[in-house]
Amino acid sequence: MNTRWRLWTFVVLLWLISTVIDRLWWNLYAGLPSWDQADYLNSALDHGRALGILPGGEWRGFDSLLDLSPKIPPLASLVNGTVIALAGDAPEKAAWSLSLWHGLLLFAVASWGLKLSGQMVALIAVVLVAFAPALVHLRMDYLLEMPLTSVASLAILRIGCWWHPKTGARWYQAFIASFLCLVAVLVKQSALLILLPALIWAALAAFNRNKSYRYQLFAGFGLFAVGLFPWLHHNWITTIGGTNRAVFESAAREGDPSLWTVSNWLWYPVILPVQLGWLMLLVGVSGLFLWFFLRKRNLSILEGQSFSHDDFYAWRWLIVTLILGWLLTTINPNKGDRYIAPLLPLLLLLLSRGWLQWGLWIKSSGPRYLNRFLPTALFAGFLALLPAAWLSQSQRISHRHDGPLEEIVLMAGGGNPDAVPTTLIVVPSTPDLNQHNVSYFGRRMGGRLVGRQLGSSPEDIEPVLGYATWVVLAEGDQGSVRDSAVLLDKAIRESDVFDEIARFPRQTGGSYSLWKRNLKSPYAESFARKFPSLAVGLADGLQGLEPLFSEVAVHHMLDGHFLYRQEVQEMALRRLEQNRSDLQANWTLGLLAVLANRPSEASHYFAELELISPETPWPSIYRCVVILADWKPWQASHVVQQAQRLHANDLLQGLDDLSSVLGGAVWRLSSAQRSIPRAIKLVEQSLTSQK
């Protein structure tokens, strides 16, 4: 009789017990979500609304759904948003999704253990995963690392099943592995840090084996590409920019060690005792040494139990992918304890073999009287892991964030589906009050209040005094803000534009104050009226870009709902009804399409401007850029070649060579190496001269 049902029963029970403990913590000790946590909660709320399953939202098409994930893929937020629809939008209720992801992780690890050595390794591994402080932390922190860790672990397992020289090379294995890789990347693109080494190794193996492997490899890659294409095509520019800020700029800002230093290569090994606990690590590592020296003497712990032998190929796959994943993660300039999390289940699987080895040694070589107490000793060992996990959570409880966030949001009109769309300007930025958690609490239960932060530049003062309705300030610690935020704070207090509505004490000292624009202070000129003149500035070329996007960026903070866009669009369309050749209307609608990430629509209006204003190259240049952004290099090449017949310049030549090379004209590489740097230099000089 197959006894695996006992293992899976144990896994389910372990998950249920873990979930009960997690829910107790969330309901009794969870505080306000901080910056990152609130950002991911907002993303889940956005996607739930876009699916039409949460109050305040409706289905507006696939492009509108993709608009919500400009930097990080949408899959986790789609799942989490669905959980919010079922469980509720309070942060502790939204965290039910973490329990689901944790269940998937336990399933993945148990499946790994069965492939490696059998049921005992699987059993030990799931216990280690459930007790590891770092993974306990991620179960109770609303981040993407728990879903990423679970799906990435499962993806690497399935790649290994397909790669296996004896039991692999099945078509269904290839498609399952490809699908899970797609799922992992659609949760978070950093999954590639641990998937790429595994995929490269598997691909090299495929080319050294029979044709079936190669055909399956290409088919799997095709499935992956087709699944990733819609999101990547829609958001590739913001994804690249966001990745640069998150990886390189963040590493420089936080002072992470350089690649060529010892501290860089020891960064993750040094924190392992904290992440896993000394006991888990020492027993596992020492057991691995014992396994290495006594590997030929392994015996089953329980006589007569179905217990598979170690699978050499499966262990090699685990160890090599673990080492290569650690190597690539270490090369990544940005360091953080949660960035290594997707590799922890693989490491714990390896350590579980060390734990098992001690049992095998006692069974075969230890004192006979210990054999009777072996199950008890193993259980005691598991219990001994609890203090490390408990200590980790106790420290978190002592650092939880509490504050008057809910009271501030409710007083400003948040959490009310019948209120008008409102933007609350948040000048301080602290863990218990920032633009992200203001937005989340302001939009709970169908609310229509969003938070936006200003104060990063002294130039923010005039727009805030001219357009803002609600502002929240801090007395005391301002949090992670620049000195210019203090200038904005002072300007608001000393102006007669805003009245202080209420003041809320903070547990850490100081207070927050809520300010509202008074009736005697009119707003500045409507941005909707100002926008068309800014759009026409695009006709001046690069000189018009800096003032345009500077004003748009600030106003997008002041108008977090982008309410101006509908009014601007309606005015422009009315002008077009009267005159299809209206310059202002076409520039306005073209710019609106660019800001909304609709390249095809923007191309249409820039094409109209090419006909209306044949004397200037700028409509053609903008059209070429948006067509390239839409991944249509051949069409862009045609547009720019037509423009060069009328307006030959370095910028057009650079775009011509770039679009041609991207379209497959590799013979233009030599020309591109000369023209593209000249075009870039021209753009940089023009932008620099405006500052």
N, C-alpha and C positions, 0 to 999 in steps of 0.2 A: 504493500500500500504506500502511495506517495505521502511522505510526511511533511512536505513543504507547507501544507496548510497550517502547521504549528508555527512555522516562522512568520507567515503572513498574518496569522492571528496575533502574534506577539507584536509585529510592526504596527498593526492597527491599534492595539491597546496602548502601545507606547505613544503613538500619535494622539490618541484621545487624552491620555494623562497629561502630555505636554500641552495640549490645547487648553485643558482645564486650568493648568497653572498659568499659561499665558493670558487667558481671559481674566483670571483673578488679578494679575498684575495690571493689565490694561484698565480694568474697572476701578482698581483701588489706588494705583500709584502713577498712572500716566499723567503727564502735564501737558502744557500747550506745545503744539508742534513748532519746531524751530525752522530755520531758513529752508534747508533741503527737504525736510519732512513735509512742510507746508506746500512747497513747490510741487512735490509728487502728489500730494492730496489734491491740489488744484488741477493737476493734469488728469487725475482719475475723474474728478468732478466734471471737467470739460468734456472728456470723452463720453461719460455717461449721459451728459446733456445732448451731445452731438448725435448719440444713438437714439435720442428721444425717450429714454427710460428714466430720466431724472427730471424733477420739476424745473421749469425755467428753460427747457431746451426742446429742440425738435430736429428731425432729420433734414439736413439741407444739402445733401449730396456728398459724394465721395471726396471731392476736392476740399470741401469745408472740413471734413473729418481729418484729412491729411494736414490741413493748416495748423492743427492743434499740436503737432509733434515736429516742430522745426529743427530741433537739435537732438532729441532722443527718440528712438522708435516708439510706436504707439501700443505694442501688444500688451505689455503689463498694465498700462493705463486703461485699456479696453476691458481687461479682466477685472481690474480693481474697481473701475466705474460700475461694472455690472454687479459686483459684490455690494457696493454702496447702495445701489438701487434695491437690493434684497435686504440688506442688514441695517441700513440707515447711514446718514452722513456725519454723525458725530465721529471724531477721530478714533475713539476706541472701538466704534462699530465698524468703521472702514477697515480697521486692522484685522478683521476676520479673513481678509484675503491673504495675509501673511501665514495664517494657519493652513490654508489650502496649499500655498507654495511649500510650506514645511512638509506637508504630507507627501507632496511630489518628490521632495528631496529624500525623505526616508525610503520611498519606493525605489528611487534611483540607486541609492546606496545599497539597499538590500539586494537589488538585482546585480549590482557590481559584485557584491560578496559571493553570491551564488556562482557567478562566472569564474571567480578567482580561486576559491578553495572550498566552497560549500556553505552549509547552513550556519556553522558556528562562526565563521568569519563574518557572514552577513549579520548575524545576531549581535556580535560584539560591535561591529561597525555602526549599526543604527543606534546603539546605546551611546557610543562615543560621540556621534553626530548630535544626538539629543542633549548631551551633557556639556559639549564643548562651549566654553564661555563666549567665544566670538560668535558662534552660530546662535546661541541663546540670545545674545545681544541683537542680532539681526532679525530674530523672530519678533522682537519687541521694539523695533525701530522702523518707522515707515519710510524705507528706502527701497531701491531696486535691487539691492544685493541678494536678498533672499530669493526672489524669483529668478534672478540671473544665475545664482549658484545652483538652484534645483534643475533648471533646464539645461545649463551647460554641462552639469555632471551626467545627465541622461544622454546628452548629445555625444559626449566623448565615449561613453559606454557603447553606444550604438555604432559609432565609427569604428571602434575596436572590434565589435562583433563582425562587421563587414570586412575589416582588414584581416581577421584571423586566418592564417594560412590553411587551417584544417577544416574549420566550420563556416568560413565566410564565403564571399563571392556569390551571395544570393541577391536576386533583384529586389526582393522585398526589403532586405537589409539595407541596400543602397538607398532606397527611397525613404525608409524610416530615418536613416542617419541624415540624409539631406534635409528632410522636413524638420528634424529637431535642431539642426544647425541654423536653419532659417528662423525657427522659433526663438532660439537663443539670441541671435543678432537682432531680431525685432523686439526683444526685451531691452537690450542695451548693446550698443556697438562694441563696447569693451570686451564682449564675449570673444571677439576675434583674438584677444591676447592669449587665450588658452586654446581656442579652436584652430588657429592657423598652424601651430606646430604639429598638431595631430593630423590636420588635413594634408599638410605638405608631406609628412611621413607616409600617410596612407596613399597619397597620389604617387609618390615614388615607388612604393611597393606595387601599385597597380600596373605601372609601366614595366615592371620587371616580371610580371606574372602573365597569365593568359589573357586573350582578347576579351573574355567576358568581364574581367576586372575593369579594363579600359572603357568598354562600352558603358558599364554601370557608372563609372566615374564621371563620364561626360553627361550621362543622363541625370545623375544626381546634381551636378553643377548647374545644368539647365533648369532643373526644378528650383534650385536655390535662387538663381538669377531672376527667374520669372516672378517668384514670390517677393523678392526684395525690391524689384524695379519700381513699383508704384510709389512707395515711400521715398526711396532714394532719388528718383527722378524729380519728385515734387520738392524735396527739401535739401538737395545736395549742397547748395551754397551755404545755407545756414548751418548745416551739419559740419561742414569743413571749418567754418568760422568758430562754431561752438566747441569743436574738438580742439582747435588751436588754443582757445582761451582756457579750456578745462585742463589741458595737458601741459602745454609749454608755458603760457603766461601764469597759470596757477602755480606751477612748480617754481618759477622764478620769484613770484610774490611770497610764497610760503618758505623760501629758503631751503628747498629740498636738496640733498647732496648731489654733487656732480657725478656723471656716469663713471668717471675714471678715479673714483675714490673708494677706499675700503668700506667706509660707512654706507655707501650706496649698495654694495654687494652683500653687506651684513644687515641691511635695514629690515628685511622680512624675517630672516632667521632669529634675530635678536628679540622680536616681539612674539615669537611662537609660545614661549612659556606663559605669557599673559593671555594669549588667544586660546590656548588649549589647556592650560594648567600643568604644573610640574609633574604631578602624578601620572596623568595621561601620557605625557611625553616620555618620561623616564621609563615607565613600564614598557611602552611600545618600542622605544629605541633599543633598550637592552634586550628585549625579546627578539628584535630583528637581528641583532648580533648573534644571539643564541641560535636563531634559525639558520644563519649563514654557516655557522660552524658545525651544527648538528643536523643539517638539512636531510641527510640520508637516513636519519633515525626517527622521522616523524611517525607517530601512531595516532590513531583515532582516540579521542577522549572517551567516547561512549561505545562500548563493544556492540556490534550488531546494528548500529545506526547507519542509515544511508548517508555517506559522507565522502564527497568527491576529493580527489587528490588535487594538489596545486597544479594549476594550468600555467605552464611556463610561458606560453605566448601571451596569455592574459596579463600575467604579472609584468612581463616585459613592456607590454603596451601601457600599463598603468604607470610604471616607474619612469619610462622615457617621456611620456606626455607630461607627467608631473614636473620633471626636471626642466623640460623645454618651456613649459608654461611659466615656471618660476623665472627662468632666464629672460623671457620676453617681458614679463611683468616688472622685473628688476630694471630692464633697459628703459622702460617707460619713465620719463623724467618726473612725473607727478607721483608722489608716494602717499600712501594712506593705508591704515590697517584694514579697511574694508575692501581695498582693491585686490587683495590676495585671497579674499573669501571664496571665490569660485574654485580655488585649488585646495582648500581645506578638506573637503570630502575625500578627495583623492589621497591626501596625506593621511587622513584618519583611516582609510581602508588599508593603507600600508601599515600603520601602527596597530590596527586590529589584528594583523597577522603576527605582530610581535606579542600582543597580549595572548593570542591563542598559543603561541609557541611555549610560553611558560606553562600552560596547562599540559601541553604535549610532553614537555620535559618531565614534569612532575609525574605524569602517568607512566612514562617509560623508564625514568631514571631516579625519580625522587623517592623519599621514604614512603613505604607502603601505607602507613597510617594517614598520610595526607590525601590519598586517593579518595577516602570516604568523605573528606571535607572539601573536595575540589569544587563542587557546585556552590557550596556555602562561601568558599573563598572568593570565587568569581563574583558572586552577588555582593560580597563585602567590598570587593574592589570597585564595583560599580558605584556603591553607595559612597565610597571615599572620594568619588569624583564630584559629588554634589557641592562641597564647600567652595570650590573654585567658581562654579557657576553662580552660587548664591552670593559670594563676595562681589562678583562682577555686577550683578543686578542691584545689590545694596548700594554700590557706588553710584549707579545710575539714578537710583531713587533720590539720593542726596543731592544730585545735580539737576533734577527735573525743573522745568520752567513753569512758573505760575505768574499770573498777572491779571490786570483788568481788561484784557483784550475783548472779551465778549460784551462787557458793559459799554466799552467805547464804540464797538461796531453797532450795537443795537441803538445807541443814542444817535449815531450818524445815519440811521435808516437801513442798516444791513439786516439780512435774514428775513426780509419782508418782500414777498413776490409782487405785491401791489405798489411798491415804491417806485419812483422814477429811477432810471439808471444813474448811479452816483459814483464819483471817483473821490476817494479819500487820500489826500497827499500825506505820506508818512515821512517825516524828516529824520527821526532817529531810526536806528536799525539794530535791534537787540534780539536775543533768542525768544523773548516773550512778546515782542511786538515788532513786526516788520511788514513790508508790503505783501509778502506771500501769505502769512497767516491772517492778515487783515482781509485779503481777497477770499480766502477759504471760508472764514467765519461770516464774511459779508454776503456770500452766495449760498450758504447753507439754506435748506428748505425753500429753494427757489429764489433766494435773495438776489439783489441786483447791485450790490456795492462791491467795488474793487479797490484795492490799495495800490498806490504807485509811489515810488520813492524819488524825491528830488532833493537837490542840495549838493550834488557832486561838483558843481561849478558855480561861481558867483553870478554867472549869466542866468541862473535859474530864478533869481530873485524877481526880476521884472515880470516874467511870465506867470509866476505864482501869484503875485499881487494883482495881475491883470485878469487872470482866468479862474483861479482855484475857488472852490466853494467851501470845502471842508479840509481842515488841516489838523494833524495831530503832532504835538511837540513833546519834548521830554525835559523835565527839570532834574538835573543830575546827570548820570552817565548817559551819553548819547549812543553808545554802542560802536559798531564798526562803520564809522562815517568819516568823511574828509573834513578838514578844517572849514571848508566852504559851507558845510551844513550848519555850522554855528552862526555864520553870517546870515544865512537864510532864516534861521530861528530868530535872530535878533531883529531882522527886518520885519518879520511878521508881527512880533510883539510890539515893536515901536510904531508900526503903521496904524492908521485908524481904519483899515480895511476890514479887519477881522475882530470879532468879539470872542472872548473866552466863554465857552458854554459850561464846561465842567472840568474838574481836576480829579484825578484818580491816583491814590497812593500805590506805590510799588513795594513789594516785600523786601527788595534789596536796597531800599532807600530811594528817596526822591519821589517823583510822580510823573504821570503823563497828563497832558492837558489837551482838550478838544476845542478847536476854534472853528467858527463859522463866519462866512462873509456877511457883513451887515447890509441892511437895505439901502443905506446912503452911499454905498460904494458900487458904482456901475461897473460892469465888465468892460474889458478892452474890446476893440473891434473883433467881431466874430471871425474865428479862424476859417470858417467855411467861406466867408467873403474874401479873406486874404489868400486862400489857397490857390485860386486861379492865376493870380499874378505871380506867385511863386512857381507855378507849373510853367508859365510862359518863359520864366528865366532859364529853363532847359535849352531854349533856342540860342542862348549865349554860350553854350558849350560847357566846358569844365568850370568856367568861372561861375556858372549858376548853380553848380552842385552843392558847394559847401554851405552857402546860406540857406538853400532849400532844405537839405537834409538835417541841418542843425535845428531849424525851426520845427520841422516835422517830428524829429526825435523828442523834443521837449513837449510838444503838444500831445504826442501819443501818451506821455505820462500824465498830462493834465486831463486828457479825455481817454480814459482807459477802455471805454466802450467803442471808441472810434465813431461817435455819433455824427461827427461832421461829414463823414464820407457820403452818407445818403443825401444830405442836403446839397453837397457839391455835385454829386452825380446828377441829381434831378435838374439843377440849374444848367449844367453842361448839356444834358440831353435836350432841354428846351431850346437852347441856342442852336444845336445841330438841326432841330426840326425846322428852324427858320433859315438856316444857312449851313449846308453840309461842309462848306469850306471855312468854317469859323476856326481861326487859329487857336484862340484861347480854349475853346471847348475841346478840340482834339488834343492839345497838350494836357489839359486837365484830366481827360479820360485816360490818356496814355499813362500819366503818372499814377492815377488811382489804380490802374491795372498792375503796374510795377509794384506798388506798395502792398497790393493784395496777393502778390505772387501768382499772377495770371499772365504768363508770357505770351500766349497766343493772342489774347485780347489786346495786350500792349502792342504787339507787332501790328495788329490791324490799324490802330490809330497812328502809329508811327509811319505806316505805309501811306495813310491818307496825307500825313504831313509832308512826305516826300513829294507828293503831287502838288500840294498847295505851296510849298516853299522849296522849289528846285534849286534856289540860289545858295542854300546852306547844306553842309554835309551831315549836320547833327541828327536829323531824323533817321538817316541811314545808319549812322553809327549806333544810335540807341536800338534801332531795330535789329541790327546784327547781334548786339550784345544779348538782347532778350531771346533771340532765336537760338543762340549758342546755349543760353541757360536752359532752353527747352530741349537740348540734346538733338538739334537739327543742323549739324555743321554744313551739310551740302546746301541747304537753303540759305544759311548765313553767308556762305561763300558766294552764292549767286547775287545776293543783295549787295554785298560790299564791292563786288566786281562791277556791278552796274553803277554804284556810286563813284568808283574811281575814274570812270570815264568823264565825270563832271568835276570831281574834286579830288585831285591826287594829293595826299599828304601822308606823313609817317604813321599816323594813327590808323588810317584806313589800310595802309600797306601791312601793318602788323596784324590787324584783324583778318585781312585777306589770307595771309600766310597761316595764321592760327587756325582759322576755320577750314582751310584746305588740308592741313596736316591732320586735324581731328577727323576730317572726312575720309582719310585714307591716302592722301597724296603725300606719301613719304618723301618723294623727290623734292618737296618744298622745304624740307628740314633745314637745308643749308641757308636758304633765304630767310626762313623763320628765325634762325639763330642771330641774324643781323637786325631784322626789322622789329621783332618783338621787344628786345631791350630798348630800342630807340623809342618805341611807342610808350613803354612803361616810364622811361625817363621823361618823356613829354608830359604824361599825366602827373607824375610826381612834382615836376617843376611848376605846373599850373596850380596844383593844390597847395603847394608850399607858399606860393606867392600870395595866396588868399589869406594866410594866417597872420 
